[in-house]
């Protein structure tokens, strides 16, 4: 076999391998595949309650964190925690978050019902610069969301 035939075959093999690699490396967005989205996450945070921050129960309950379940199946949140960067922690008790639904965890005093839970606190939790951390009942971080000046991105 001549050197030119061998060189052509080698070039053809390299080009074929390159084409195959390029085909396999198509970006996920081009294939219609979306990056993994956690089934339970911190969806929204209302850290600055509307109106004056007068410390009233109404104002405290205007401060909340919304947790979303994107899965079709319900998730048992019993023993899960929601905390801020200073360690103030709310523990979910006997709560099951239905599939494709949300729950708001309000700061102030109230009666838990449906998709509204209350921490029963008499002081604000969420600062204008803060971080909300959601952990499961084994202490594993499920989601983290930060806001305000001097933070590095919203989601970690």
C-alpha positions as CSV (number, residue, x, y, z in Angstrom):
1,X,0.0,0.0,0.0
2,X,1.4,3.4,-0.9
3,X,1.9,6.2,1.6
4,X,-0.6,8.4,-0.2
5,X,-3.4,5.8,0.2
6,X,-2.6,5.2,3.8
7,X,-2.5,9.0,4.4
8,X,-6.0,9.4,2.7
9,X,-7.5,6.5,4.8
10,X,-6.0,8.0,8.0
11,X,-7.4,11.5,7.1
12,X,-10.8,10.0,6.3
13,X,-10.9,8.1,9.6
14,X,-9.9,11.3,11.6
15,X,-12.6,13.3,9.7
16,X,-15.2,10.6,10.4
17,X,-14.3,10.5,14.1
18,X,-14.5,14.3,14.2
19,X,-17.9,14.4,12.6
20,X,-19.2,11.7,15.1
21,X,-17.8,13.7,18.0
22,X,-19.4,16.9,16.7
23,X,-22.7,15.2,16.3
24,X,-22.6,13.8,19.9
25,X,-21.6,17.2,21.3
26,X,-24.7,19.0,20.1
27,X,-25.8,21.5,22.9
28,X,-28.6,20.3,25.1
29,X,-30.8,23.2,24.0
30,X,-30.6,22.1,20.4
31,X,-31.8,18.6,21.2
32,X,-34.8,19.8,23.2
33,X,-33.3,18.5,26.4
34,X,-33.4,20.9,29.4
35,X,-30.9,20.9,32.3
36,X,-32.1,19.0,35.4
37,X,-34.4,21.1,37.5
38,X,-34.8,20.1,41.1
39,X,-38.2,18.8,41.9
40,X,-38.4,21.0,45.1
41,X,-36.9,24.4,45.2
42,X,-37.1,27.9,46.7
43,X,-39.3,29.6,44.1
44,X,-39.7,33.1,45.4
45,X,-38.7,35.2,48.4
46,X,-40.6,38.2,49.6
47,X,-38.0,39.6,52.0
48,X,-39.2,43.2,52.2
49,X,-42.8,43.1,53.3
50,X,-45.1,45.7,51.6
51,X,-45.7,48.9,53.5
52,X,-43.9,50.1,56.6
53,X,-41.8,47.6,58.5
54,X,-43.6,48.3,61.8
55,X,-43.2,44.9,63.3
56,X,-46.9,44.2,63.2
57,X,-48.1,40.6,62.6
58,X,-49.5,41.7,59.3
59,X,-46.1,43.2,58.3
60,X,-44.3,40.0,59.5
61,X,-46.6,37.8,57.4
62,X,-45.9,40.0,54.4
63,X,-42.5,38.5,54.5
64,X,-42.4,34.9,53.1
65,X,-40.5,32.2,51.2
66,X,-42.3,30.2,48.6
67,X,-41.3,26.6,48.1
68,X,-42.3,24.9,44.8
69,X,-42.7,21.2,44.0
70,X,-42.3,20.7,40.2
71,X,-42.8,17.0,40.3
72,X,-46.2,15.3,39.8
73,X,-45.8,13.4,43.0
74,X,-46.3,14.9,46.5
75,X,-43.2,15.4,48.7
76,X,-43.3,14.8,52.5
77,X,-41.5,17.9,53.9
78,X,-41.7,16.6,57.5
79,X,-38.4,17.4,59.2
80,X,-37.2,19.7,56.3
81,X,-35.8,23.1,57.3
82,X,-35.7,26.6,55.9
83,X,-33.1,28.8,57.4
84,X,-31.4,32.2,56.8
85,X,-27.7,32.9,56.9
86,X,-27.8,33.7,60.6
87,X,-29.2,30.3,61.4
88,X,-32.8,31.2,62.2
89,X,-34.5,28.0,61.3
90,X,-38.1,26.9,60.6
91,X,-38.8,23.2,60.6
92,X,-41.6,21.7,58.6
93,X,-43.9,19.5,60.8
94,X,-46.3,17.1,59.3
95,X,-46.6,18.8,55.9
96,X,-47.0,17.2,52.5
97,X,-46.5,19.4,49.5
98,X,-48.7,18.3,46.7
99,X,-47.3,17.7,43.2
100,X,-47.0,20.8,41.0
101,X,-47.9,23.2,43.8
102,X,-46.3,25.7,46.1
103,X,-46.4,26.6,49.8
104,X,-45.6,30.0,51.4
105,X,-43.8,30.0,54.7
106,X,-44.7,33.3,56.4
107,X,-42.6,34.8,59.2
108,X,-45.4,35.9,61.6
109,X,-48.0,34.2,63.7
110,X,-50.9,32.4,62.0
111,X,-52.8,29.2,61.6
112,X,-51.2,26.7,59.1
113,X,-53.7,25.9,56.4
114,X,-53.5,24.7,52.8
115,X,-50.6,26.4,51.1
116,X,-49.7,28.9,53.9
117,X,-47.5,28.0,56.8
118,X,-46.4,30.3,59.6
119,X,-43.2,30.4,61.6
120,X,-44.9,32.1,64.5
121,X,-42.1,34.6,65.0
122,X,-42.4,38.1,66.5
123,X,-39.4,39.5,64.6
124,X,-38.4,39.7,60.9
125,X,-36.2,36.9,59.5
126,X,-35.2,37.8,56.0
127,X,-32.8,40.8,55.7
128,X,-32.4,42.9,52.5
129,X,-29.2,41.0,52.0
130,X,-29.7,37.4,52.9
131,X,-29.7,33.8,51.9
132,X,-32.5,31.2,52.2
133,X,-31.4,27.6,52.6
134,X,-33.7,24.7,52.2
135,X,-32.6,21.3,53.6
136,X,-34.2,17.9,53.6
137,X,-34.8,15.8,56.7
138,X,-31.3,14.4,56.4
139,X,-29.7,17.9,56.5
140,X,-28.8,17.8,52.8
141,X,-29.0,21.1,51.0
142,X,-31.8,21.0,48.5
143,X,-31.7,24.7,47.3
144,X,-30.1,28.0,48.2
145,X,-31.2,31.4,47.1
146,X,-29.4,34.7,47.9
147,X,-30.5,38.3,47.2
148,X,-29.4,41.9,47.9
149,X,-26.2,43.7,47.4
150,X,-22.9,41.9,47.6
151,X,-24.2,38.5,46.8
152,X,-22.8,36.4,43.9
153,X,-25.8,35.3,41.9
154,X,-29.3,34.3,43.0
155,X,-29.1,30.5,43.0
156,X,-26.2,28.4,44.2
